[in-house]
Amino acid sequence: MKTKSFAALAALATLALAVPAPAQTVAAPRVTEHRSITIAEAFPELGAGQGFVLHARKIELSPGARTELVDHASRPSITYVTRGEVMEHREGAAPLRHGLHAATMDRGGIRHYWENASAVPAELLVVDLVPADPR
């Protein structure tokens, strides 16, 4: 019985170390939905864009706040820092500091979260290309 319990605990510990986890008590980000544009309606000439929506939002991170872990397997995005600076925590990589006016492109294979480790508020503008009918 102890062996099974130890194996289960070891498996959970391995899983916990494999995915960056947000801290216990942190401020939640404030997300403002700006606009969504259905690619097929706005740009019918773009055959490859059929079935997708261009989605823009602002994420405000107070000092100590962080976002949830996000997987970009089916939704590429561009993130632009419009205020302050943030740390990007990508799976399998050292944290990256992004200052004011920095931009990143996130695509398949990237799982990450954003954190405001500074003492001043930070703000991100995120534009995703998401399936029109996510299932």
C-alpha positions as CSV (number, residue, x, y, z in Angstrom):
1,M,0.0,0.0,0.0
2,K,2.8,2.4,0.9
3,T,4.5,1.7,-2.5
4,K,1.3,2.6,-4.4
5,S,0.9,5.8,-2.4
6,F,4.6,6.7,-2.9
7,A,4.2,6.1,-6.7
8,A,1.1,8.2,-6.9
9,L,2.8,11.0,-5.0
10,A,5.9,10.8,-7.2
11,A,3.8,11.0,-10.3
12,L,2.0,14.1,-9.0
13,A,5.3,15.7,-8.1
14,T,6.7,15.1,-11.5
15,L,3.6,16.6,-13.1
16,A,3.7,19.6,-10.9
17,L,7.4,20.2,-11.8
18,A,6.6,19.9,-15.5
19,V,4.1,22.7,-15.7
20,P,4.8,26.2,-14.2
21,A,2.2,26.8,-11.5
22,P,0.9,30.1,-10.4
23,A,1.7,31.1,-6.8
24,Q,-0.9,30.4,-4.1
25,T,-2.3,33.9,-3.5
26,V,-1.8,36.4,-6.3
27,A,-4.0,39.2,-7.7
28,A,-6.1,38.2,-10.7
29,P,-5.6,40.0,-14.0
30,R,-8.3,42.4,-15.2
31,V,-9.3,41.5,-18.8
32,T,-11.2,43.9,-21.0
33,E,-12.6,42.4,-24.2
34,H,-12.1,44.9,-27.0
35,R,-13.4,43.5,-30.2
36,S,-13.8,40.2,-32.2
37,I,-13.8,40.2,-36.0
38,T,-14.9,37.2,-38.0
39,I,-12.3,36.8,-40.7
40,A,-14.7,35.4,-43.3
41,E,-17.0,38.4,-42.9
42,A,-14.4,41.1,-42.7
43,F,-12.0,39.6,-45.3
44,P,-13.8,37.3,-47.6
45,E,-10.9,37.3,-50.0
46,L,-8.8,35.4,-47.4
47,G,-9.8,31.8,-48.0
48,A,-7.4,30.6,-45.4
49,G,-9.1,32.7,-42.7
50,Q,-12.4,31.0,-43.0
51,G,-13.7,29.7,-39.7
52,F,-11.5,32.0,-37.6
53,V,-12.1,35.1,-35.4
54,L,-9.5,37.8,-34.7
55,H,-9.9,38.5,-31.0
56,A,-8.4,41.5,-29.2
57,R,-8.3,42.2,-25.5
58,K,-6.4,44.2,-22.9
59,I,-4.9,42.5,-19.9
60,E,-4.1,44.6,-16.9
61,L,-1.7,43.1,-14.3
62,S,-1.3,44.8,-11.0
63,P,2.0,44.2,-9.1
64,G,2.2,40.5,-8.3
65,A,-0.6,39.5,-10.6
66,R,-0.3,36.7,-13.2
67,T,-2.4,35.1,-15.9
68,E,-3.5,31.5,-16.1
69,L,-1.3,29.0,-18.0
70,V,-2.3,29.3,-21.7
71,D,-1.7,26.8,-24.5
72,H,-1.3,28.2,-28.1
73,A,-1.7,24.9,-29.9
74,S,-4.6,26.1,-32.0
75,R,-4.6,29.9,-31.4
76,P,-1.6,32.0,-32.4
77,S,-1.4,35.4,-30.9
78,I,0.6,38.6,-30.8
79,T,1.2,40.2,-27.4
80,Y,2.3,43.8,-27.0
81,V,3.4,45.5,-23.7
82,T,1.6,48.8,-23.6
83,R,2.5,49.7,-20.0
84,G,5.2,48.6,-17.5
85,E,7.1,45.3,-17.8
86,V,6.2,41.7,-17.4
87,M,7.8,38.3,-17.1
88,E,6.8,35.6,-19.5
89,H,7.1,32.0,-18.1
90,R,7.3,29.5,-21.0
91,E,7.3,25.8,-20.3
92,G,10.8,24.4,-20.5
93,A,12.5,27.8,-20.7
94,A,13.9,30.4,-18.4
95,P,11.6,33.4,-17.6
96,L,11.8,36.2,-20.2
97,R,11.5,39.9,-19.2
98,H,9.5,42.0,-21.6
99,G,9.6,45.8,-21.2
100,L,7.5,48.6,-22.5
101,H,6.7,48.3,-26.3
102,A,8.0,44.7,-26.5
103,A,6.1,42.3,-28.7
104,T,5.9,38.5,-28.8
105,M,4.5,36.0,-31.3
106,D,3.0,32.9,-29.6
107,R,2.1,29.9,-31.8
108,G,1.7,26.1,-31.6
109,G,3.9,24.4,-29.0
110,I,4.0,27.4,-26.7
111,R,2.5,27.1,-23.2
112,H,3.1,30.1,-20.9
113,Y,1.7,32.6,-18.5
114,W,2.5,36.3,-17.8
115,E,3.5,37.7,-14.5
116,N,3.9,41.3,-13.3
117,A,6.9,40.9,-10.9
118,S,7.4,44.7,-10.7
119,A,6.1,47.3,-8.3
120,V,4.0,49.2,-10.9
121,P,1.0,48.1,-13.0
122,A,1.5,46.5,-16.4
123,E,-0.7,46.2,-19.4
124,L,-0.8,43.9,-22.4
125,L,-2.6,44.1,-25.7
126,V,-3.3,40.6,-26.9
127,V,-4.6,39.7,-30.3
128,D,-5.5,36.0,-31.0
129,L,-6.6,34.1,-34.0
130,V,-9.1,31.7,-32.6
131,P,-11.5,29.1,-34.2
132,A,-14.9,30.6,-34.7
133,D,-16.5,27.5,-33.2
134,P,-14.2,26.3,-30.4
135,R,-15.3,22.9,-29.3
